[in-house]
């Protein structure tokens, strides 16, 4: 009996969560403004309650999916009784309504955790942080309840079966990609709340940066993994072996990542040196605003994209209003309350401060570049100045040099000291790294391919420069210790986080450079017993047959692959699937992954004579792209767990509390 | 800070952007097309994708109802809509492609891999014809009637539902 009213329970739970979010935002904010401890105390229990009720709603929707309750419109449109159980669970967020619910669940989750973790914060600060998070929750819960209710029913004509989940989304990459991405987007809301709370309370000191840093690192790490997974998913699931398309939706996730990266660095300066305060706050606001704007662009249908969800103008309008209110209000608060520059902290043009400022400048330029490229066609069109399409050439022409310049400074940054560094010392420490990086970068393409290649040299030199200067810094840090092991162990987790983060960038650059310069791609016609050679591998089709999967029919080819003259052989099985419920065909790529190369076989169309068009690709170092992303994220995670943020907190905060 | 008022330019600038988004949002896609609707397909002269010596012009689209699909090898959504286009071709509808901002080699490889539903492909490497057609980005699909008049404009990816609910009814209407 209870199972039949689950959707209604879920709907009701969402309404209760909304009411709790209203209390969570109004009372603590008013309490902080009027100094009423009782009102402020509502924040944390309400945040917990709100989370539990959104969780209940989410669980109800999941249960409807698991039990194939096709009376729920959302389930009927996005699931099917033939769908394997794990895709039924992930289908919950494979559509607009469910993904906004997941988003709200995460927002409530971050708010709940922030409430528990930050109980040592000054009372008014915590009240403001939770109040602002509550306001954002109110916006999103209203959005769900008013425009995107996932619990709507198909009554009285209940469909016998569902329309199935889009086959593109039936994949492990998609099970984890959106949740990671949302965790990142939503995580920045906590940082945003900290920034606004600090502005409201006039407490823009080193302490707030100390509280905000772990949250920023955590959100950034999630976003990094999310973007890397998205790229990986596009690589093997969309079926044509690219890994970044400068698609508006990809750009929407890259924008907050770029400002988030800038934020991580500027928070370091603000904490250590007390400078760049206003700038840091502005970055925190910008990062969250860009997350929201990305959501708007994707869901409103203003931009067309592969990722576009079914769009509905009322939804677009709602998110736009939400976006406008959030961003405008926070920028007004910023304009009113940004700290007056009382005493400028002095630093030399060659110092870590200056280098981090340059890093921020470059990252913001990159953000602007991507933003402009994404919006420019729209703007021109609206002004009636003609229609253009901005494609990879624009982005690559600007983004590649910006990355190289950023990396140049990235090598110097960790070696430089705060306030002032002597140029001589820097040169003495790094000339060798620079020389070796350039030399190896120039030599490798010659040795590897017998032909010099400017792009490979540029990419490899950049990556080597980062790696070598980091090694040099590590070496300096440990060589004065009695043993290297002891020296290494004394380094803080935050430092290791930096090392991994930067190393990750280097690894990604190697991957991007090599795969874009040395990938081999051939389109061939194949039938049984036909053999072709691509990049030193022999591909022979041995078999071609039909098979039936859980919810699809497939043409499967078996390709035997042999490298050069070696005797080791292996098989690859590309497929062309036809999904039964939607009648949608899909290319299931056969991949042979490796640390140094991927082999990639995709089946195209059947040709008149019974043979098949096949695309065979050799992708050297392509794994490095995502490996680098994972390293960066791991760096972010390590930095979260640095003991400085836990140990020193009570001591500092009691001081703050007394003050 | 002396120039604090300058900081207020930030929210103002953002509101400008939001207004711009609002304007885009309130534009009905059908309105945006009104300039082209019921007009002649723009005059053009180009070569075909398959043969650089074969010249074609707007007369290619006369005499029979044609779906004109703007695509490119570089375009992600184009690959996904190929099955739907093949399906339309199987239903006996004539399709003509506009190979938009692409190279001959890539375009032909694309057709080889994903199938070729097109009776012919107009090669448009510089995007001149696309410009005339008001193409914002591939893929876009036009229904052109037997007199060479544009009757319907579909922007973006053609899903199997779009085939059923939009393109087929339009084709029936103007045939």
Interface residues (C-beta under 8 A of the other chain):
Chain A: X168 X238 X239 X240 X242 X245 X247 X282 X289 X296 X300 X302 X304 X305 X306 X308 X313 X316 X317 X320 X323 X324 X327 X328 X331 X332 X334 X335 X338 X340 X341 X377 X378 X379 X381 X382 X386 X387 X389 X391 X392 X523 X525 X582 X583 X584 X585 X602 X604 X605 X613 X614 X615
Chain B: X1 X4 X7 X8 X10 X11 X14 X15 X18 X20 X21 X22 X23 X24 X25 X26 X74 X76 X77 X79 X80 X83 X101 X109 X112 X113 X114 X115 X127 X131 X134 X135 X136 X137 X138 X155 X156 X157 X160
